[in-house]
Amino acid sequence: MNTPMVMVLGGGVGGMTAAHELAERGFRVRVYELRDVPGGKARSISVKGSGVGGRADLPGEHGFRFFPGFYRHLPDTMRRIPYRGQPGGVFDNLVPTTRAAFVREGQLPIVMPDVFPRSVRDAVQSLVLAFGDRTGISWTDMVYFASRIALLLSSCEERRFDEWENVDWWDFVAAGGRPLAYQSLLADGMTRRTVGVRADQASTRTVGYVFIALLQSVLVPGGQLDRVLNGPSNAVWISPWLDHLRQLGIDYHMSATVSDIRCQ
Ligand SMILES: Cc1cc2nc3c(=O)[nH]c(=O)nc-3n(C[C@H](O)[C@H](O)[C@H](O)COP(=O)(O)OP(=O)(O)OC[C@H]3O[C@@H](n4cnc5c(N)ncnc54)[C@H](O)[C@@H]3O)c2cc1C
């Protein structure tokens, strides 16, 4: 029987994942990637001229350093990328974080525990964050925001897709006219920090449920908000992944620009 062949256009995390899954299911796979490096937006980009004394250039990270505790598919894939005999493969290169900080220009950062409180210090820090005035957000605004989250939590699947998908986060949390602290922490600042988009362009379904998933991951005992890689993304994730894909027999073409797709 002829094994079906699949062409994957683009070798970012999406393309590499598709190729990985297909190869494991017995398909012949070809990947065409525009650049001469894999990984797309998740790759490290070395900073030219930063290596001194014979050392390699320093790896600049484009951004992908956030592996939230609620991610399921990516960790599953990472467990299937061998790395130096580690039982969990590349996944074992993820290190749980203990604190997250919201950094604000000209102000002290707001530091919060990244895990369900495991010590008196964690518990005190969580309480100060929730009930103290470090955030500069009034109680009235806090309660209003909580009521919007409660509304999302009680919305059915149809409402999430039909209604919340079409409302932007800025309007949903009624950020217009509210103080800067509210806007920068719970509206625009939050969407930029969590999903890299502006609040007035982000769908409430996406942002709201990412926020809820993050919240849930620290509200359950043993929960973990975030993990980070223990080295440059290329060294401890992307390059071992490319090696593994090639070992699975995937025909990986770099510097290959897809210019058009002709359908017969
Ligand atoms: C600043 C920033 C920070 C981020 N931080 C995080 C984070 O911490 N955690 C997290 O989970 N997510 C993060 N993200 C999101 C995450 O990086 C992306 O969702 C993910 O990398 C997208 O992968 P992708 O494969 O869908 O797309 P891409 O990575 O864009 O891959 C597309 C690939 O297609 C190739 N391509 C394009 N055109 C052609 C063509 N004509 N022919 C052939 N190939 C082509 C590109 O070169 C690229 O390699 C961040 C995003 C940004 C912008």
The ligand as a Gaussian input file, in Angstrom:
#p B3LYP/6-31G(d) Opt

LIG

0 1
 C        6.628000      38.447000      21.602000
 C        5.922000      37.118000      21.736000
 C        6.084000      36.383000      22.903000
 C        5.452000      35.147000      23.029000
 N        5.649000      34.433000      24.172000
 C        5.022000      33.258000      24.330000
 C        5.220000      32.491000      25.510000
 O        5.995000      32.883000      26.384000
 N        4.535000      31.313000      25.642000
 C        3.670000      30.869000      24.666000
 O        3.067000      29.805000      24.841000
 N        3.499000      31.562000      23.508000
 C        4.151000      32.730000      23.335000
 N        3.969000      33.439000      22.177000
 C        3.133000      32.855000      21.130000
 C        3.924000      31.777000      20.371000
 O        5.248000      32.220000      20.147000
 C        3.236000      31.499000      19.046000
 O        1.868000      31.204000      19.270000
 C        3.844000      30.301000      18.314000
 O        5.255000      30.348000      18.299000
 C        3.275000      30.320000      16.897000
 O        3.700000      29.173000      16.211000
 P        3.182000      28.902000      14.743000
 O        3.870000      27.677000      14.255000
 O        1.701000      28.912000      14.708000
 O        3.618000      30.189000      13.902000
 P        5.097000      30.736000      13.578000
 O        6.017000      30.547000      14.712000
 O        4.910000      32.113000      13.048000
 O        5.574000      29.763000      12.419000
 C        5.260000      29.966000      11.073000
 C        6.449000      29.476000      10.263000
 O        6.125000      29.564000       8.880000
 C        7.253000      30.059000       8.191000
 N        6.780000      30.678000       6.947000
 C        6.108000      31.833000       6.797000
 N        5.859000      32.067000       5.493000
 C        6.378000      31.029000       4.813000
 C        6.447000      30.693000       3.423000
 N        5.916000      31.469000       2.469000
 N        7.066000      29.547000       3.070000
 C        7.599000      28.727000       4.015000
 N        7.557000      28.998000       5.339000
 C        6.954000      30.133000       5.726000
 C        7.872000      31.055000       9.163000
 O        9.231000      31.306000       8.863000
 C        7.696000      30.325000      10.498000
 O        8.788000      29.502000      10.827000
 C        4.622000      34.657000      21.999000
 C        4.466000      35.402000      20.821000
 C        5.097000      36.615000      20.683000
 C        4.916000      37.375000      19.388000

